[in-house]
Amino acid sequence: MTSSSGSAKKNPYYQGPVSDHFDGQRFFNPGGVEPGGAFDLLRWQLGGGRVRWPNPVISAFPPARPDRHVFGEQMRVTMVGHASMLVQIAGLNILTDPVWSERVSPFRSLGPKRVVPPGIRFEDLPHIDLVLVTHNHYDHLDLATLVRLQQAHRPKIVTPLGNDTIIRRAVPDADITVVDWGDRIAFRAGVTIDIEPCHHWSARSMGDRRMALWAAFVLTTPAGKIYHIGDTGFHGGINYEAAASKHGGFRLAILPFGAYEPRWFMKGQHQNPEEAVKGMKLCKAAYVAGHHFATFQLTDEGIDAPVQALDTALKAEGVEPDRFRPLRAGEVFDVPVG
């Protein structure tokens, strides 16, 4: 795909040079698929087929009370919900796409509502060193949570181009490092963060589509490498293959596998469980923490459908189920070594 900007509307978040994924106004996925437009959205919303979720849902795991730190070879992931996880490694406490709000929406009383409480009470968080924000959709960039984190922890925030503008409107004194695909930053001694492409898009409203960048992150630490993707379409697996070629495989990949129906509308932007398992193999991940399911109903499939489809996909690909863990709120995953 080459970008089709449409109008000459000014980008409110980012001004910078044209690149292979920015046309001067909007970001795009090279050779990829644009998200559906307003007509497609209406066709989906009026088409029926949505399976009603139970609400509320009780997690099988009580709210976790994380240790202050983990060290040595330990690598621990604790599920908060959806794409929000606490990753503890090499003495660092890292949050991915943190959302503690009840809704993921521009409105307080409308939009997708949380069906299960956060797997860690906000007050029980250890000191947070680093926050990774992959893109600006409301289920990944939650300003109310970032305000709370700034007040309580003052973490470093790493996020792709343009998202800093959005965050600073709510958190003007945030410590933000803004990154582009292909960048590498040294976070601490022995810990680096590479910013890699994923196949997605961005929007906070109908008027700012693709005006801020989306990205995946690779953490290189003394305890191993982590490949974190907040959201992605499979895109023929090319980003997975590129990540494996560049980084040589991963101890852990954090991969989405929910919010994928109907496929005609979601396929370009949200991979399904079958594609997620293929991605695991292509990127040479020893283990996967699966996310993006059973917290907010964003799409048509039932609440248990992703896990059921994942089980089928793992069997079809000959992958042991304990290597791809669909994490529930409050669940703690100590990633094996090797």
N, C-alpha and C positions, 0 to 999 in steps of 0.2 A: 504494500500500500504506500502510495505517496499521499501526503496530507492534502486535504481540500479545505482551505480555511473558510470558504464562504465569504463572509463580510470582512471588512478591514477593521473590525472592532479592536480597540487597543487591549492588550493583555494587562489585566490589573495586578498580576502577581509577579511577572518576570519580563524583563527586557534583556536580550542578549543576542549573541551572534547565531546565525543560521548554522545548523549542524545536520547530521544524518538522521536525527530524530526530533528536530525543531525547525519549523519553517519560517520563523520570525514572529509568528503569532501563536501557533499551537504546537504542542508536542504530538508525536505519532509513533506507531510501531513500524519500523522499516519492514516492508513486505508483509505487513499484518492486516488485521481486520478492524475497521472502525466500529465503535459501538453503535447499536441501533438508534434511530432518531425518534422523534416524538410520535410519528405514525406507528412505528414498531412497538413502542412502549404502550400505546393505547390498544393496539391489537392484542398484546399480551394481557394487559389488565382486564380487558373485556372478554377474553377468550375462555375463561373458566379453567378448571383443571387444578386449582390450588387445593392441596390437602390441608385441612385445618390442624394446627398444632394444639396439643394440650397446653394449658397455662393456668397456674404455674406448674413448673416441673421441679421435682426434688432430685438433686444429684445423688448418685450412689456414694459420693465422697463428701465428708464434712469440709467446711472451710479450712484451708491449710494455714498453718502458722509457721512460715518459713524460718529456717536458720538465718542468722545474720550474714553468714558467708559460707561458701564452700571453697576448698583449696585442693591442691595436688591434681590428681587425675579425675576428680569428681566433675561431673557435668549434670546439672539438675534443671529440669523444666517443670514448672508448676502452672497449671491451667487456671487462668482467671475466667476466660470465656471468649468464644468467637476467635479473634486473632490476637487477643491480649494474653500474654504469657510472661511469667517471671523466669528469666534464664539466669542461672547462677553458675559461674565458671571463673576460675583463676582469681578468686577474691572479688569479682565484680558482680553487681546486681543490675540486670538489664531488663527493661520492660519493652515489649514489642506492641506497637499500636494500642496503647492503653486506653480502655474505655470502662469507666465505672458508672456511667450514666444509665438511666432507665430506658432511654430511647436513643436510637441512632437516626437523627432527623434534625432539620433546621427548626422544628417546632417542638414545644414542650409537651403538648398533649396529643400530637399526631405522629404517625410514622411507626416503624418497627419497634416493638417493645421487648425488653429482656424477659425471657420466660424462666430463667434460672438465675439465682443470685450470684454475684461474683465469687469465684472460687478462693479468693483471698480477700478478707475485709481490708479496706484501704488502710485502716489504722494498724493493721498487722504487717504491713510491708516493711521489709528491712530498708536501710538507707539505699536509695536508688542512685546509681552512678550514671547510667546511660539510658536514654529512651530512643528507640528507633521508630520513626514514623514513615511508613512506606508510601503513602499517598493520601489524598485529601477527602476521600469518601467518608461520610459521617460514621460508618462502622469501623473506621481506622484512625481518623483524626478527630478526636473529641476534645474541643477546647475547654469544656468545663473540667475534665479530668486533668488536662495539662496545667490549668490554673492551680488546682489542688496540689499537683506534684511540685510545681514551682514553689508554692508556699511551704511545703513540708520537706522537700528534698533538694531543690535547686539542681536538677540533673543536667548533664550535657544532652542536648537533643540533636540527632543527626537525621536529616530529611532531604529529599530531592528538591531541585530547583522550583522556586515559586511557593512552596508550602511554608517557608519561613515568613513570608508576608502575611499569610493567614494567621499563623501562630502569634506573631508579634502584635496583632491587633488586640489579642486577649492577654498576652503575656509579654509586654514590651521589654522586660529585662531578662528574657530567656537567653540562655547560653546555647546558641544554635550554630551548628556547622552545616552549611548548605552544600550539597553534592550533586554531581552529574554522573551518568553512566560512565564507567571506566576510571573513576577517581579512586584513590586509595588514601586513607588517612591513618596516621599513627595515633591511637587513643592513649595507650600507656605502654610501658616497656613490655615487649613481647606480644602486644595485642594490636592488630591492625583491622581496619574495616575496609573492604572492597565494595564498591557500588556497582551492581550488575543489572542488565536489562531484564524486565519481565514483560509479558504481553497483557497490558491492562489499559486503563484510561483514568481520567479524573474529572470531578465536577463537584461544586458546592451548590450549584443552581443550574437552570437551563441556559444561562447566559455565559458560563465560564468553562464550558466543556473543553478538556484537554489543555487548559492554560497553566497547569502546574504538572510537574513530572511525577511519575511513579517509578519504583525501583525495588530490586531485591538487594539484600546485604549478605556478604560473606565475612564472618568473624574468624580471624586466625588467632588462636590463643595457645599457650603452652599445653593445654589439655586437649587440643584438637580443633578442627574446623567445623563451623556451623554455617549452613546455607539457609537463610531465612527469606521466604517469599510471603509477603502479606496477601497478595491476590494475583492470580494469573490465569490466562488461557494457556492451553497446551502449546499452540503455535508450532505444531509438527515436532515438538521436542527440541527445537534448535537452541533455545536458551539453556536447557539442561545439558545438552552436549557441550556447548561452549563453556559452561561453568566447570564441567568435569575436565575438559581439556586444559583450562587455565589453572585450576586449583587442585587437580589430581584426586578428586573425591572428597568425601566428608564423613566425619564421625556421626554427624546429625544433620538432617534436613528438616526444616519446619515448613510443612507444605499444606496448602488449602485443598480440601476435597469435597466441600459442600457448596450450596447455593448455585446449582447448575441446571435447573429445569425452568422453563422448557429449553431444550437444546438449540432450537432454531434461533432463539434470542440470546442465550447465555454462552454458547460454545466458544465464541471468540475471546471472551473475557474471563470466564470461570471454568476451570477444568473440572471434570467429574472424577469419581474414585478410580475408574479404570485408567484414565490419563495420569492421575496422580501416582499410581503405582508404576506406570511406565516411566514417569519422570524420575521417580526414586531410583530406578535401575539405570536410567541414562546418566544421571548426575553422580552415580556411584556412591550413594549414601548407604552407610552401614545400618542406620536407624532413621526412623521418621517420627516426628511428633505431628500428628494430623490435627488440623484446626479448621475454622470457618464453618461450623455446623452446630446445631442444637442449642443456640443461644438467642439469636434474633431471626425471625422468619423473614427472609428477603426474597425468596423465590417459591416455586410451586411444590417442590418435593416434600414428603412427610418428614417429620422430625427424625425418625429412625432409618429413613431410606439411605442416607449416605453410608452409615455403618454397615447396613446389610449389603449394599453394593460393593463396599470396600472388601468385605469378607469374600465375596465372589471373585473380585478382581485379584486378590492376593492368592487365592487358590489357583486361578487361571494362569498367573505368572509364576507360580512356584515359589512364592515369598512367604516365609514363616510369619504368622500373624503377630508374634511378639516383636518383629522388626518394624512394623508400622503401627504405631499406637494412636488411635483416635482418642484424644484426651478430653475428659469430662471436667466440668468445673470442680476445682479442688483436688484433682488428681495430680500426683507427683510422679514424675518419670526420671529415675536415675539412669542415665544413659550408659550402657555397658562400655567397657574399654575394649577396643579392637573389633 
